[in-house]
Amino acid sequence: MDQVYIKLSREMRVELCRLARRDDVSPGQIIRDLIDKEIRRRLDARPPVRADERLVAPLRARLADDLAHSADWNELQHSLRAKGYELREAGGGLALHRHPSGRRVCKASELGFSYGRLMQRFHAPFPGHSHDWLVGRYLKEDADDIELIETAG
C-alpha cells in the first residue's frame, strides 16, 4: 500500500480519532473507506440524461396539441401512439419513448409538460406509476377523492 499524507485541521483529526476508537478501526481505515465509497459513487453515477434541443424542439411542436388538449391519460397515449410515441414512467416523472421500439427520446418535462402538470390537468396519476406519493403532492385537494373512489370499488 502506498502512503499518502493529508493535512487535517486539529478538530478534524480529533473527531477522526474519536470515530476510529468508537468503531475499533484505524483512522486510516475510515479515510480509505470514505475514499473508496466516493470513487464508487462517482463511477456508478449516471450522467444526466438530457435530450438534444435540436431533437426536442420539433417534437415539442409536433406533439404540443396532443399534450395540451387530451382529456385524459388514455386519450393522450392513443394520440401519441398514432404518431409513433408513448409516455412511460421514468423515476418520479415521465419520459417519451418511440412506439413500438421503446427507445427513450426525452423527458416529458423537456417537452414542456411535466408529470405533475399533466397529473393536475387529468386529476389522476399516470396509470401504474409507482410513485403514488406524488398524488398527494400534486393533487392535494383531489387526493381524498381518489382514495375514496379506489376504496369504494
C-alpha positions in Angstrom: 0.0 0.0 0.0 1.3 3.5 -0.8 1.5 6.2 1.8 -0.3 9.5 1.3 0.0 12.4 3.6 -3.0 14.7 4.1 -3.4 17.8 6.1 -6.3 18.0 8.6 -7.4 20.6 11.0 -6.9 19.8 14.7 -10.7 19.4 15.0 -11.0 17.0 12.1 -8.1 14.9 13.4 -9.6 14.7 16.9 -13.0 13.8 15.5 -11.5 11.2 13.1 -9.6 9.6 16.0 -12.7 9.5 18.2 -14.7 7.8 15.4 -11.9 5.3 14.8 -11.8 4.4 18.5 -15.6 4.0 18.6 -15.6 1.7 15.5 -12.4 -0.1 16.6 -10.6 0.7 13.4 -7.7 2.9 12.4 -8.2 6.5 11.3 -6.6 5.4 8.0 -9.3 2.7 7.5 -12.0 5.3 7.9 -10.3 7.5 5.3 -9.8 4.6 2.9 -13.4 3.5 3.3 -14.6 7.1 2.6 -12.4 7.5 -0.4 -13.5 4.1 -1.8 -17.2 5.0 -1.3 -16.7 8.3 -3.1 -14.9 6.6 -6.0 -17.6 4.0 -6.4 -20.3 6.7 -6.2 -18.7 8.8 -8.9 -18.0 5.8 -11.2 -21.6 4.5 -10.8 -23.2 7.9 -11.2 -25.2 8.2 -14.4 -24.7 11.3 -16.4 -27.8 13.5 -16.6 -30.0 12.3 -19.5 -30.8 15.4 -21.4 -32.1 15.2 -25.0 -30.6 17.3 -27.7 -32.6 20.6 -28.1 -32.4 20.2 -31.9 -34.4 17.0 -31.5 -36.8 18.2 -28.8 -37.9 21.5 -30.5 -39.5 19.8 -33.5 -41.0 17.1 -31.2 -42.4 19.8 -28.9 -44.1 21.4 -31.9 -45.4 18.1 -33.3 -46.8 16.8 -30.0 -47.9 20.1 -28.4 -51.6 19.8 -29.4 -51.8 16.2 -28.1 -50.1 17.1 -24.8 -52.2 20.3 -24.4 -55.6 19.1 -25.4 -56.0 15.4 -24.5 -58.8 15.0 -21.9 -57.2 12.0 -20.0 -54.2 9.7 -20.0 -55.8 7.2 -22.3 -56.6 9.8 -25.0 -53.1 11.2 -24.7 -51.4 7.8 -25.0 -53.7 6.9 -28.0 -52.8 10.2 -29.8 -49.1 9.8 -29.1 -49.1 6.2 -30.3 -50.7 7.3 -33.5 -47.7 9.5 -34.1 -45.2 6.8 -33.1 -44.6 7.7 -29.4 -45.8 6.9 -25.9 -45.2 8.0 -22.4 -43.7 5.7 -19.8 -42.8 6.1 -16.2 -39.3 7.4 -15.6 -38.3 7.8 -12.0 -40.6 10.3 -10.4 -41.8 11.6 -13.8 -42.5 10.5 -17.3 -40.4 10.0 -20.4 -41.3 10.0 -24.1 -40.4 6.8 -25.9 -40.7 5.7 -29.5 -43.5 3.3 -30.1 -43.3 0.3 -30.6 -39.5 0.1 -30.3 -39.4 1.6 -26.7 -36.3 3.7 -27.4 -36.2 6.6 -25.0 -36.4 10.0 -26.6 -36.7 12.6 -23.9 -38.3 13.6 -20.6 -41.9 14.8 -20.8 -40.8 17.9 -18.9 -38.4 18.7 -21.8 -41.5 19.0 -24.0 -43.0 21.5 -21.6 -45.3 19.0 -19.9 -44.1 17.7 -16.5 -45.7 14.8 -14.9 -47.1 17.0 -12.1 -48.6 19.4 -14.6 -50.3 16.5 -16.6 -51.4 14.9 -13.4 -53.1 18.1 -12.2 -54.8 18.6 -15.6 -56.1 15.0 -15.7 -56.9 14.9 -12.0 -55.3 11.5 -11.9 -51.8 9.9 -11.7 -50.3 8.2 -14.7 -51.8 4.6 -14.8 -49.5 2.2 -13.0 -47.0 4.9 -11.9 -45.1 3.5 -8.9 -44.5 6.9 -7.2 -48.1 7.1 -5.8 -46.9 9.6 -3.1 -46.9 12.2 -5.8 -50.7 12.1 -5.9 -50.8 13.9 -2.5 -48.2 16.4 -3.7 -49.9 17.4 -7.0 -53.5 16.6 -6.3 -53.8 17.8 -2.7 -57.4 18.7 -2.9 -58.2 15.6 -5.1 -56.2 13.1 -3.1 -59.1 12.3 -0.7 -61.5 11.9 -3.7 -59.1 9.5 -5.4 -58.7 7.4 -2.3 -62.5 7.3 -1.8 -63.0 6.2 -5.4 -60.4 3.4 -5.1 -61.7 2.1 -1.8 -65.4 2.3 -2.8 -64.9 0.0 -5.8 
